[in-house]
Amino acid sequence: MKYKSYIPHIVIFVFAFIIYANTLGHKYALDDKMTYWKNEFVQNGVSGIKDILTYDSMAGMFGKDSKELEGGRYRPLSLITFAVEVELFGKDTTDMSAKAPFKGNPGLSHFINIILYCFSLLILYKVLLKLFKDYKPKYWYLSIPFLATMIFAAHPLHTEIVANIKGRDEILAFLFSVAALNSIINFVDKNVKTELINAFIFIFLGSMSKEITITFVAVIPLCIYFFRKEKISKYIVSVIPLFAGALLYLIIRQLVIGDQTAIEATMLMNNPFLEATIGQRYATIVLTLLIYLKLLIFPHPLTWDYYPYHIPIVDWTDWRVILGLVLYLGLAVVAIKGLRKKSIYSFGILIYAITLSITSNVFFNIGAFMSERFVYVSLLGICIIIAYLVSEKLYQKQANLKKYHKSAMAIMIVLLLAFSVKTISRNQVWESNLSLFSHDIKISSNSAKGNSTYASELYKLSEDAEAAGDTALRNKYLIESIPYFNKAVEIYPDYSEALVRLGNIHYKLYGDYKTMFEYYIETLKASPLNKDVWTNALGVLLYNVNDPEYEKYVWTQFIKYSPGQYQSYLQLGNIYYFAQPANADSAIFWYEKAKTLTTTNYEVYFYLGVSYGNKQDFVRARENLLLAAAINEDPEVYRYLGISYGMENNDEMALKYFEKALSLKPDDEQLKQYVLIAKQRINLK
């Protein structure tokens, strides 16, 4: 059947655009925080590109030296596109999850994601046409390339990538990977050697977008093997630029972030197998692989959150694990047996397996049980198999062309309609963090991260209500968040985010600082350096609590679980220093311990010096006061230095420091008197 060649391209582009058009009004959601509006490098626009290229991809949010960077993510290309957006089109933007305005343009970002997705589909269709050129369909709209592309375009598992701005890394990686495949096909078919350079560039750019592109070093030769008859020498030549592009990326990655493979995450949210045995780990992996198969065929329900323990830790006796193992062994047999015959079933299975390999957890721990975005490329293999069944196998089974046409069209209309409706519906959930978290917590109800993340969004709303002066609304949101924070802690008792905020809620709602500090102490057991705990504890105990005995209890507990922090020792010293009457011995004891942990804190040296002075130990008093003066030229330091010398009748030195103090605080009447007395005593000598 003849048709104008541009018609399939228009249909694919318009179809894909329509099913994702309802994301154009969306805000930022989920990981957009760390890759866009909270990412300092991106927010710096074009001037931030240098940092984007020379640091871990999360450094822009967490800081260049943050421990949060463990695990290693080097995917600079999508961040560069965000930085360019900020530079050219960024405007002051607010978001419910943000505490301050930032540069952004979410509508434009979503539009670019859709356009890039549509173009990747056009390249995919072009490549599939070349691969399946020997297949002669009766109707172009029932050809394998067209059907596979349309199914791929509509599949609901893609919503996490296209509807989430951060997903651009996956879109770019796929676009450049398929472009590299197209270049190698052109080289093989037409012997155009410049296409090898193009393939090198595309593989490198794809890898700079996301590591999934590296799997195409294996996928592309596989495609040539299945659909072309070539000499080994041509395979070798075609693989060289692919290998070189991937290798260049890996070298740059190594230079930028180093070797992260030996670093084992110690927090459950970054290592879901933390509490599992080796046997349980691999049994659970098989379970996730089974869930992937289910979602490929029946993509419902969908969720952003597969964190512990939405996916449970299971053993090999679980029937689902046994079923998953049997199914995957069966797929392996089909794939291997079909290699020699170049079966489309074998081809589709191998595409699925190869592209899923690096995110499957089979070979290394990726920090999550599974994610829908991990099969963004992998589901292409299944789409090709379905298209083959409809385009070729169904036709072979039908008695006549009309019957085949009717059956094939019915199958595809039902399939594409079902997928499209699900995709459009799922897109709506991604409108914002609140819509996403509130919806998906009903699905991932046993996820610690999901519960805490939704509760944290409610907590943020309470802060906004508090800033607006609406106490009733603030309390409403806080009360609503409590069950979800409690559920998160029930699932994962060491979850610091939930523990800290539960403590804060008790203080905000009821003024119950003792319960708050019990939550803080629990937090320190697993997270000794938690910034929120230390900041909030200092603020509350210094300004809102007047109970020295309870304060001693809190700081000694902080020392127990975080002995390397000088603040606890300093605050204990302060309690004794400012007591009525002061307890110089106890103050000195704690200040000396604090002194062993810091060399830059003015208060430690100053109060320690004064305490020694109160004990008449003027040598040690001056030793510490001089260290304090080296940090901060405060008139009080010089005042006490002068007093210490005066107590020893060294009036010349006393006058020296009193005059220094007076030069810094010339209106201080007491210092003027000290200077006068010191001069009088010198004259009397």
C-alpha positions as CSV (number, residue, x, y, z in Angstrom):
1,M,0.0,0.0,0.0
2,K,1.5,3.3,-1.1
3,Y,1.6,6.3,1.3
4,K,3.5,9.5,1.6
5,S,6.6,8.8,3.7
6,Y,6.1,11.8,6.0
7,I,2.7,10.6,7.2
8,P,4.0,8.0,9.8
9,H,6.4,10.6,11.2
10,I,3.6,13.2,11.6
11,V,1.3,10.6,13.2
12,I,4.0,9.5,15.7
13,F,5.0,13.1,16.6
14,V,1.5,14.4,17.0
15,F,0.4,11.2,18.9
16,A,3.2,11.5,21.4
17,F,2.8,15.2,21.8
18,I,-1.0,14.9,22.5
19,I,-0.6,12.2,25.2
20,Y,1.9,14.3,27.1
21,A,0.4,17.7,26.4
22,N,-1.3,17.8,29.8
23,T,2.1,18.1,31.4
24,L,2.7,21.5,30.0
25,G,1.1,23.3,33.0
26,H,2.9,21.1,35.5
27,K,5.2,22.4,38.2
28,Y,8.4,20.9,39.5
29,A,8.2,17.5,41.2
30,L,10.4,14.9,42.9
31,D,14.0,15.0,41.8
32,D,13.6,18.3,40.0
33,K,14.6,19.8,43.3
34,M,18.1,18.4,43.2
35,T,18.7,18.7,39.5
36,Y,17.1,22.1,38.9
37,W,15.7,24.6,41.3
38,K,17.9,23.6,44.3
39,N,20.9,23.0,42.2
40,E,23.3,25.9,42.6
41,F,25.3,25.1,39.4
42,V,22.1,25.1,37.3
43,Q,20.8,28.2,39.0
44,N,24.0,30.0,38.0
45,G,23.1,29.6,34.4
46,V,25.8,29.3,31.8
47,S,28.5,30.3,34.3
48,G,27.6,27.1,36.3
49,I,28.5,24.8,33.4
50,K,32.1,24.5,34.4
51,D,31.1,23.2,37.9
52,I,28.5,20.9,36.3
53,L,31.3,19.3,34.2
54,T,33.8,19.1,37.0
55,Y,31.7,17.8,39.9
56,D,29.3,15.0,40.8
57,S,25.8,15.8,39.4
58,M,24.4,16.2,42.9
59,A,27.1,18.5,44.1
60,G,25.1,21.5,43.0
61,M,22.5,20.7,45.6
62,F,24.4,19.0,48.4
63,G,27.7,20.9,48.2
64,K,31.0,20.0,46.5
65,D,32.3,18.1,49.5
66,S,29.1,16.6,50.9
67,K,28.9,12.9,52.0
68,E,25.6,12.8,50.2
69,L,27.6,12.4,47.0
70,E,28.6,8.9,47.8
71,G,27.4,6.5,45.1
72,G,28.7,8.7,42.2
73,R,26.4,10.3,39.6
74,Y,28.0,12.0,36.7
75,R,25.3,13.0,34.2
76,P,26.2,16.5,33.2
77,L,24.5,16.9,29.9
78,S,20.9,17.3,31.1
79,L,22.1,19.7,33.8
80,I,23.8,21.8,31.1
81,T,20.5,22.0,29.2
82,F,18.8,23.2,32.4
83,A,21.5,25.8,33.0
84,V,21.1,27.1,29.5
85,E,17.3,27.3,30.1
86,V,17.9,29.3,33.3
87,E,20.3,31.6,31.4
88,L,18.0,32.3,28.5
89,F,14.5,31.9,29.8
90,G,14.8,31.7,33.6
91,K,12.5,34.0,35.6
92,D,11.7,34.4,39.3
93,T,9.7,31.3,40.1
94,T,8.1,30.0,43.3
95,D,7.1,26.5,44.1
96,M,5.2,25.0,47.0
97,S,8.2,22.9,48.0
98,A,10.7,25.8,47.9
99,K,11.3,28.2,50.7
100,A,12.6,31.0,48.5
101,P,12.2,32.1,44.8
102,F,14.5,30.6,42.2
103,K,15.2,30.9,38.5
104,G,13.1,28.6,36.4
105,N,10.4,28.1,33.8
106,P,8.6,24.8,34.3
107,G,6.3,25.1,31.4
108,L,9.2,25.5,29.0
109,S,11.1,22.7,30.6
110,H,8.1,20.3,30.2
111,F,7.7,21.4,26.6
112,I,11.4,20.7,25.8
113,N,11.0,17.2,27.4
114,I,8.0,16.4,25.2
115,I,9.8,17.7,22.0
116,L,12.9,15.7,22.8
117,Y,10.8,12.6,23.5
118,C,9.0,13.1,20.2
119,F,12.2,13.5,18.2
120,S,13.7,10.4,19.9
121,L,10.6,8.5,18.7
122,L,11.1,9.7,15.1
123,I,14.7,8.5,15.2
124,L,13.6,5.2,16.6
125,Y,11.1,4.8,13.8
126,K,13.7,5.6,11.2
127,V,16.1,3.0,12.7
128,L,13.4,0.3,12.9
129,L,12.5,0.9,9.3
130,K,16.2,0.2,8.4
131,L,16.4,-2.8,10.6
132,F,13.1,-4.4,9.4
133,K,13.6,-3.4,5.7
134,D,13.2,-7.0,4.6
135,Y,9.7,-7.3,6.2
136,K,7.0,-6.3,3.8
137,P,3.8,-5.3,5.7
138,K,0.4,-5.2,3.9
139,Y,-0.3,-1.8,5.5
140,W,2.3,0.7,6.6
141,Y,0.4,1.4,9.8
142,L,0.6,-2.3,10.7
143,S,4.3,-2.6,10.0
144,I,6.6,-3.6,12.8
145,P,8.5,-0.3,12.9
146,F,5.3,1.8,13.2
147,L,3.6,-0.4,15.7
148,A,6.6,-0.8,17.9
149,T,7.2,2.9,17.9
150,M,3.6,3.7,18.7
151,I,3.5,1.2,21.5
152,F,6.7,2.5,22.9
153,A,5.4,6.1,22.6
154,A,2.2,5.3,24.5
155,H,3.5,3.0,27.2
156,P,2.6,4.4,30.6
157,L,5.9,3.4,32.1
158,H,7.4,6.4,30.3
159,T,5.4,8.9,32.3
160,E,8.0,9.1,35.1
161,I,10.6,10.2,32.5
162,V,8.6,12.6,30.3
163,A,6.3,14.1,33.0
164,N,9.2,14.7,35.3
165,I,11.7,17.4,34.2
166,K,14.6,15.5,35.7
167,G,13.8,12.6,33.3
168,R,15.5,14.5,30.5
169,D,18.7,12.6,31.3
170,E,16.9,9.4,30.2
171,I,15.4,11.0,27.1
172,L,18.7,12.4,25.9
173,A,20.5,9.1,26.6
174,F,17.9,7.2,24.5
175,L,17.9,9.8,21.8
176,F,21.7,9.7,21.4
177,S,21.9,5.9,21.7
178,V,19.4,5.4,18.9
179,A,21.2,8.0,16.9
180,A,24.4,6.1,17.3
181,L,22.6,2.9,16.1
182,N,21.4,4.8,13.1
183,S,24.9,5.9,12.2
184,I,26.3,2.4,12.5
185,I,23.5,1.1,10.2
186,N,24.4,3.8,7.7
187,F,28.1,2.7,7.9
188,V,27.2,-0.9,7.4
189,D,24.8,-0.4,4.6
190,K,26.5,2.4,2.7
191,N,30.1,2.2,4.0
192,V,30.0,5.9,4.9
193,K,33.0,6.1,7.2
194,T,32.1,9.6,8.6
195,E,29.2,7.8,10.3
196,L,31.7,6.1,12.6
197,I,32.7,9.6,13.9
198,N,29.0,10.4,14.4
199,A,28.5,7.1,16.3
200,F,31.4,8.0,18.6
201,I,30.0,11.4,19.3
202,F,26.5,10.1,19.9
203,I,27.6,7.4,22.3
204,F,29.7,9.9,24.2
205,L,26.9,12.4,24.5
206,G,24.4,9.7,25.5
207,S,26.8,8.5,28.2
208,M,27.2,12.0,29.4
209,S,23.4,12.1,29.8
210,K,23.1,8.8,31.6
211,E,25.0,5.5,31.9
212,I,22.3,3.4,30.2
213,T,23.9,4.5,26.9
214,I,26.9,2.2,27.6
215,T,24.7,-0.8,27.1
216,F,24.3,0.2,23.5
217,V,27.9,-0.8,23.0
218,A,26.4,-4.4,23.1
219,V,22.9,-3.5,21.7
220,I,24.2,-2.0,18.4
221,P,26.3,-5.0,17.3
222,L,23.4,-7.2,18.3
223,C,21.1,-5.3,16.0
224,I,23.6,-5.6,13.1
225,Y,23.9,-9.4,13.8
226,F,20.2,-10.0,13.7
227,F,19.4,-7.9,10.6
228,R,22.5,-7.9,8.5
229,K,25.0,-10.4,7.2
230,E,28.4,-8.9,7.6
231,K,32.0,-10.1,8.0
232,I,33.6,-10.1,11.5
233,S,36.0,-7.3,10.4
234,K,33.0,-5.0,9.8
235,Y,31.6,-5.8,13.3
236,I,35.0,-4.9,14.8
237,V,35.3,-1.7,12.9
238,S,31.7,-0.7,13.9
239,V,32.3,-1.4,17.6
240,I,35.5,0.6,17.9
241,P,33.8,4.1,17.9
242,L,31.1,2.8,20.3
243,F,33.7,1.5,22.7
244,A,35.8,4.6,22.3
245,G,32.9,6.9,23.1
246,A,31.9,5.0,26.2
247,L,35.5,4.7,27.3
248,L,36.1,8.4,27.0
249,Y,33.0,9.0,29.2
250,L,34.3,6.5,31.8
251,I,37.7,8.1,31.9
252,I,36.2,11.6,32.4
253,R,33.8,10.2,35.1
254,Q,36.7,8.6,36.9
255,L,38.7,11.8,36.9
256,V,35.7,13.8,38.1
257,I,34.2,11.6,40.8
258,G,36.7,8.8,41.3
259,D,35.9,5.1,41.9
260,Q,32.6,4.8,43.8
261,T,32.1,1.1,43.4
262,A,33.8,0.1,46.7
263,I,31.7,2.5,48.7
264,E,28.8,0.7,50.5
265,A,25.9,3.0,51.5
266,T,25.1,2.6,55.2
267,M,21.6,4.1,55.2
268,L,18.6,2.0,54.2
269,M,17.2,4.7,51.8
270,N,20.4,4.4,49.8
271,N,20.9,0.7,50.2
272,P,17.6,-1.2,50.2
273,F,19.4,-4.5,50.8
274,L,21.0,-3.3,54.0
275,E,19.0,-5.6,56.3
276,A,18.9,-8.6,53.9
277,T,21.1,-11.7,53.7
278,I,22.9,-12.5,50.4
279,G,20.2,-15.1,49.7
280,Q,17.4,-12.6,50.4
281,R,19.0,-10.0,48.3
282,Y,19.0,-12.0,45.2
283,A,15.6,-13.5,45.9
284,T,14.3,-9.9,46.2
285,I,16.0,-9.0,42.9
286,V,14.2,-11.8,41.2
287,L,10.9,-10.5,42.6
288,T,11.6,-7.0,41.2
289,L,12.4,-8.5,37.8
290,L,9.0,-10.3,37.9
291,I,7.3,-7.0,38.8
292,Y,9.0,-5.4,35.8
293,L,7.5,-8.1,33.5
294,K,4.1,-7.5,34.9
295,L,4.3,-3.7,34.5
296,L,5.5,-4.1,30.9
297,I,2.3,-6.0,30.0
298,F,-0.1,-4.5,32.6
299,P,1.2,-1.1,33.8
300,H,-1.0,-0.7,36.8
301,P,-0.7,0.5,39.5
302,L,2.2,2.9,39.0
303,T,4.2,4.7,41.6
304,W,7.4,6.8,41.9
305,D,8.2,5.0,45.2
306,Y,9.6,1.4,45.3
307,Y,11.7,2.1,48.4
308,P,11.8,-0.1,51.4
309,Y,9.6,-1.7,52.1
310,H,7.0,-1.2,49.3
311,I,9.0,-4.0,47.8
312,P,9.4,-6.5,50.7
313,I,12.6,-8.5,51.4
314,V,11.7,-12.1,50.4
315,D,13.3,-15.5,50.5
316,W,13.7,-18.2,47.8
317,T,10.7,-20.0,49.2
318,D,8.3,-17.2,48.1
319,W,6.2,-18.4,45.2
320,R,6.7,-15.1,43.4
321,V,10.4,-15.6,43.4
322,I,10.0,-19.1,42.1
323,L,7.7,-17.9,39.3
324,G,10.1,-15.1,38.4
325,L,13.0,-17.4,38.2
326,V,11.1,-19.9,36.0
327,L,9.9,-17.1,33.7
328,Y,13.4,-15.6,33.3
329,L,15.0,-19.0,32.8
330,G,12.3,-19.6,30.1
331,L,13.1,-16.2,28.5
332,A,16.8,-17.0,28.6
333,V,16.2,-20.4,26.8
334,V,14.1,-18.6,24.1
335,A,16.8,-15.9,23.7
336,I,19.7,-18.4,23.4
337,K,17.9,-20.8,21.1
338,G,16.8,-18.0,18.9
339,L,20.2,-16.6,18.4
340,R,21.3,-18.8,15.6
341,K,17.9,-18.5,13.8
342,K,17.9,-14.7,14.5
343,S,14.5,-14.9,16.0
344,I,12.6,-11.7,16.7
345,Y,11.7,-13.2,20.1
346,S,15.3,-13.6,20.9
347,F,16.1,-10.1,19.7
348,G,13.4,-8.5,21.8
349,I,14.4,-10.4,24.9
350,L,18.1,-9.6,24.5
351,I,17.3,-5.9,24.0
352,Y,15.3,-6.0,27.2
353,A,17.9,-7.9,29.2
354,I,21.0,-6.0,28.0
355,T,19.5,-2.5,28.7
356,L,18.1,-3.6,32.1
357,S,21.3,-5.2,33.2
358,I,23.0,-2.2,34.8
359,T,20.0,-1.2,36.8
360,S,18.8,-4.6,37.7
361,N,20.9,-4.9,41.0
362,V,22.2,-8.3,39.7
363,F,25.7,-7.1,39.2
364,F,26.0,-4.2,41.6
365,N,23.8,-2.4,44.1
366,I,22.2,0.7,42.5
367,G,20.7,2.1,45.7
368,A,17.0,1.3,45.0
369,F,15.0,-1.9,44.6
370,M,13.6,-0.8,41.2
371,S,12.1,2.1,39.4
372,E,9.8,2.5,36.4
373,R,12.4,4.7,34.8
374,F,14.9,1.8,34.8
375,V,12.9,0.1,32.0
376,Y,12.5,3.2,29.9
377,V,14.7,1.8,27.2
378,S,14.3,-1.9,28.1
379,L,10.6,-2.0,27.2
380,L,11.5,-1.4,23.6
381,G,12.3,-5.1,23.3
382,I,8.8,-6.1,24.4
383,C,7.3,-3.4,22.1
384,I,9.1,-5.0,19.1
385,I,7.9,-8.5,20.0
386,I,4.3,-7.3,20.3
387,A,4.6,-5.4,17.0
388,Y,6.0,-8.6,15.4
389,L,3.2,-10.7,16.7
390,V,0.5,-8.3,15.3
391,S,2.2,-7.5,12.1
392,E,3.6,-10.9,11.1
393,K,2.3,-13.7,13.2
394,L,-1.3,-12.6,13.3
395,Y,-1.3,-12.3,9.5
396,Q,0.0,-15.8,9.1
397,K,-2.8,-17.1,11.3
398,Q,-5.6,-15.3,9.4
399,A,-7.4,-16.8,6.5
400,N,-7.7,-13.6,4.5
401,L,-6.4,-10.1,4.4
402,K,-9.6,-8.4,5.5
403,K,-10.0,-10.5,8.5
404,Y,-6.3,-9.9,9.4
405,H,-6.8,-6.1,9.0
406,K,-9.8,-6.1,11.2
407,S,-8.2,-8.2,13.9
408,A,-4.9,-6.3,13.9
409,M,-6.6,-2.9,14.0
410,A,-8.9,-3.9,16.8
411,I,-5.9,-5.2,18.8
412,M,-3.9,-2.0,18.3
413,I,-6.7,0.4,18.9
414,V,-7.5,-1.3,22.2
415,L,-3.9,-1.5,23.2
416,L,-3.0,2.1,22.2
417,L,-6.2,3.5,23.7
418,A,-5.6,1.7,27.0
419,F,-2.0,2.8,27.2
420,S,-2.8,6.3,26.2
421,V,-5.6,6.7,28.7
422,K,-3.4,5.4,31.4
423,T,-0.5,7.6,30.4
424,I,-2.7,10.8,30.3
425,S,-4.2,9.9,33.6
426,R,-0.8,9.2,35.2
427,N,0.6,12.5,33.8
428,Q,-1.9,14.3,35.9
429,V,-0.5,12.8,39.1
430,W,2.9,14.3,38.3
431,E,1.5,17.9,38.4
432,S,3.3,18.7,41.6
433,N,5.0,17.1,44.6
434,L,1.7,17.2,46.6
435,S,-0.4,15.6,43.9
436,L,2.3,12.9,43.3
437,F,3.0,12.1,47.0
438,S,-0.6,12.1,48.1
439,H,-1.6,9.8,45.3
440,D,1.2,7.3,45.4
441,I,1.3,6.9,49.2
442,K,-2.0,4.9,48.7
443,I,0.0,2.5,46.5
444,S,3.3,2.5,48.3
445,S,1.8,2.5,51.8
446,N,4.5,0.4,53.2
447,S,7.4,2.6,52.0
448,A,9.3,4.5,54.7
449,K,10.4,7.1,52.1
450,G,6.9,7.5,50.6
451,N,5.3,8.1,54.0
452,S,8.0,10.5,55.2
453,T,8.1,12.3,51.9
454,Y,4.3,12.9,51.8
455,A,4.4,13.9,55.5
456,S,7.2,16.3,54.8
457,E,5.2,18.0,52.0
458,L,2.4,18.5,54.6
459,Y,5.0,19.8,57.0
460,K,6.2,22.3,54.4
461,L,2.5,23.4,54.0
462,S,2.4,24.0,57.7
463,E,5.4,26.2,57.5
464,D,3.8,28.2,54.8
465,A,0.6,28.6,56.9
466,E,2.7,29.6,59.9
467,A,4.5,32.3,57.8
468,A,1.1,33.6,56.7
469,G,0.0,33.8,60.3
470,D,-2.7,31.0,60.0
471,T,-2.1,28.9,63.2
472,A,-5.2,26.8,62.7
473,L,-4.2,25.8,59.2
474,R,-0.6,25.2,60.4
475,N,-1.9,22.8,63.1
476,K,-4.1,21.0,60.7
477,Y,-1.3,20.2,58.4
478,L,1.0,19.1,61.3
479,I,-1.7,16.8,62.7
480,E,-2.3,15.3,59.2
481,S,1.4,14.6,58.8
482,I,1.8,12.7,62.1
483,P,0.5,9.3,61.0
484,Y,2.7,9.2,58.0
485,F,5.8,10.2,59.9
486,N,4.9,7.5,62.5
487,K,4.5,4.9,59.7
488,A,7.9,5.8,58.3
489,V,9.5,5.3,61.7
490,E,7.6,2.1,62.2
491,I,9.0,0.8,58.9
492,Y,12.5,2.2,59.4
493,P,13.2,3.2,63.1
494,D,16.4,5.1,62.1
495,Y,14.7,7.4,59.6
496,S,16.2,10.8,60.6
497,E,13.9,13.0,58.5
498,A,10.8,11.5,60.1
499,L,12.3,11.4,63.6
500,V,13.4,15.1,63.6
501,R,10.1,16.3,62.3
502,L,8.0,14.3,64.7
503,G,10.1,16.0,67.4
504,N,9.5,19.4,65.9
505,I,5.7,18.7,65.7
506,H,5.5,17.9,69.4
507,Y,7.2,21.1,70.2
508,K,5.2,23.2,67.8
509,L,1.8,21.8,68.7
510,Y,2.2,21.3,72.4
511,G,5.4,23.0,73.5
512,D,6.7,19.6,74.5
513,Y,10.4,20.0,74.2
514,K,11.2,16.9,76.2
515,T,9.5,14.6,73.7
516,M,11.2,16.6,70.9
517,F,14.6,15.9,72.4
518,E,13.8,12.2,72.8
519,Y,13.2,12.1,69.0
520,Y,16.4,14.1,68.5
521,I,18.4,11.6,70.6
522,E,17.0,8.7,68.6
523,T,18.1,10.5,65.4
524,L,21.6,10.9,66.7
525,K,22.0,7.2,67.3
526,A,21.9,6.6,63.5
527,S,22.8,10.1,62.2
528,P,25.3,11.7,64.7
529,L,25.9,14.8,62.6
530,N,22.3,15.6,61.6
531,K,22.3,19.3,61.0
532,D,18.6,19.9,61.9
533,V,19.1,18.3,65.3
534,W,22.1,20.4,66.2
535,T,20.7,23.6,64.9
536,N,17.3,23.2,66.5
537,A,18.7,21.9,69.8
538,L,20.9,24.9,70.2
539,G,18.1,27.3,69.4
540,V,15.6,25.7,71.8
541,L,17.9,25.1,74.7
542,L,19.5,28.5,74.6
543,Y,16.4,30.6,74.1
544,N,13.4,28.6,75.1
545,V,14.3,26.3,78.0
546,N,15.4,27.3,81.5
547,D,16.0,24.0,83.2
548,P,19.8,23.4,83.8
549,E,19.4,19.9,85.0
550,Y,17.4,18.8,81.9
551,E,19.8,20.7,79.7
552,K,22.7,18.7,81.2
553,Y,20.8,15.5,80.5
554,V,20.3,16.5,76.8
555,W,23.9,17.5,76.2
556,T,25.3,14.3,77.9
557,Q,23.0,12.2,75.7
558,F,24.3,14.2,72.6
559,I,27.8,13.4,73.8
560,K,27.0,9.7,74.1
561,Y,25.8,9.4,70.5
562,S,28.0,12.1,68.9
563,P,31.2,12.3,71.0
564,G,33.1,14.1,68.3
565,Q,31.1,17.3,68.4
566,Y,32.5,20.1,70.6
567,Q,29.2,21.9,70.9
568,S,27.9,19.5,73.5
569,Y,30.9,20.0,75.7
570,L,30.8,23.8,75.2
571,Q,27.2,24.0,76.2
572,L,27.8,21.9,79.3
573,G,30.7,24.2,80.2
574,N,28.4,27.2,79.7
575,I,25.7,25.7,82.1
576,Y,28.3,25.6,84.9
577,Y,30.0,28.9,83.9
578,F,26.7,30.9,84.0
579,A,25.3,29.1,87.1
580,Q,24.6,31.1,90.2
581,P,27.0,30.6,91.8
582,A,29.4,29.6,89.0
583,N,31.1,26.3,89.2
584,A,34.6,27.0,87.7
585,D,35.9,23.5,88.2
586,S,33.1,21.8,86.3
587,A,33.1,24.5,83.6
588,I,36.9,24.0,83.1
589,F,36.4,20.3,82.8
590,W,33.9,20.6,80.0
591,Y,35.6,23.4,78.2
592,E,38.9,21.5,78.2
593,K,37.1,18.6,76.5
594,A,35.6,21.0,73.9
595,K,39.1,22.5,73.3
596,T,40.4,19.1,72.2
597,L,37.7,19.0,69.4
598,T,38.0,22.6,68.0
599,T,40.7,25.1,67.3
600,T,38.4,27.9,65.9
601,N,35.7,28.5,68.4
602,Y,36.1,31.8,70.2
603,E,33.7,30.9,73.1
604,V,35.6,27.8,74.2
605,Y,38.9,29.7,74.6
606,F,37.3,32.8,76.1
607,Y,35.2,31.1,78.7
608,L,37.9,28.7,79.6
609,G,40.3,31.6,80.1
610,V,37.9,33.4,82.3
611,S,37.2,30.2,84.3
612,Y,40.9,29.7,85.0
613,G,41.1,33.4,86.0
614,N,38.2,32.8,88.5
615,K,40.4,30.0,89.9
616,Q,43.3,32.4,90.2
617,D,45.3,30.4,87.6
618,F,46.3,33.4,85.7
619,V,48.9,31.7,83.5
620,R,46.4,29.3,82.0
621,A,43.8,32.1,81.9
622,R,46.1,34.2,79.7
623,E,47.1,31.2,77.6
624,N,43.5,30.6,76.6
625,L,42.5,34.3,76.4
626,L,45.3,34.9,73.9
627,L,44.1,32.0,71.8
628,A,40.6,33.6,71.9
629,A,42.1,37.0,70.8
630,A,43.8,35.3,67.8
631,I,40.3,34.2,66.7
632,N,38.4,37.4,67.5
633,E,39.8,40.7,68.7
634,D,37.0,41.3,71.2
635,P,37.4,44.0,73.8
636,E,36.3,41.6,76.5
637,V,39.3,39.4,75.8
638,Y,41.6,42.2,76.4
639,R,39.7,43.4,79.4
640,Y,40.2,40.0,81.1
641,L,43.8,39.8,80.0
642,G,44.3,43.2,81.7
643,I,42.6,42.0,84.8
644,S,44.7,38.9,85.0
645,Y,47.9,41.0,84.9
646,G,46.5,43.5,87.3
647,M,45.8,40.7,89.8
648,E,49.5,39.8,89.6
649,N,50.5,43.5,90.0
650,N,51.9,43.6,86.5
651,D,50.5,47.1,85.9
652,E,52.4,47.7,82.7
653,M,50.9,44.7,80.9
654,A,47.5,45.4,82.5
655,L,47.6,48.9,81.0
656,K,48.6,47.5,77.6
657,Y,45.6,45.3,77.4
658,F,43.2,47.8,78.9
659,E,44.2,50.3,76.3
660,K,43.7,47.7,73.6
661,A,40.2,47.0,74.9
662,L,39.4,50.7,75.1
663,S,40.6,51.3,71.5
664,L,38.0,48.7,70.4
665,K,35.3,50.1,72.7
666,P,36.1,53.8,73.3
667,D,32.9,54.6,75.1
668,D,33.2,52.0,77.8
669,E,33.4,53.9,81.1
670,Q,34.6,50.9,83.1
671,L,37.5,50.4,80.7
672,K,38.4,54.1,81.1
673,Q,38.5,53.6,84.9
674,Y,40.8,50.5,84.5
675,V,43.2,52.5,82.3
676,L,43.3,55.3,84.8
677,I,43.8,53.0,87.8
678,A,46.6,51.1,86.0
679,K,48.4,54.4,85.2
680,Q,48.0,55.6,88.8
681,R,49.5,52.4,90.1
682,I,52.4,52.7,87.6
683,N,53.1,56.3,88.8
684,L,53.0,55.2,92.4
685,K,55.8,52.8,91.7
